[in-house]
Amino acid sequence: MGQKPLAGLARRDFEKFAKGLYADGTGLAASTVHDRMVMVAAMLEAAVVDKRIQDNPGRGVRVSRAGPLAVDDDEIPTPGELITRKSATPRSI
């Protein structure tokens, strides 16, 4: 939502903010994204109560993960690779 004045915020700004939390590549957990959205929505609701804005642009916005967080099959070691890795690991005394 950046440098936009409070009165200039629209629902699309809040949606863009929420989608950006998933898309920025930081790998935030869904619960972290939800917590951040709730916090910003609460601040916007407080602005409504204080009559700084007429409506809360964050009210009712639900954003799902942009895409599934899948693991590339080539990154999953085979059982044979695991055994090789284990035998190559130095044992502690």
Disulfide bonds with the S-S distance in Angstrom:
none
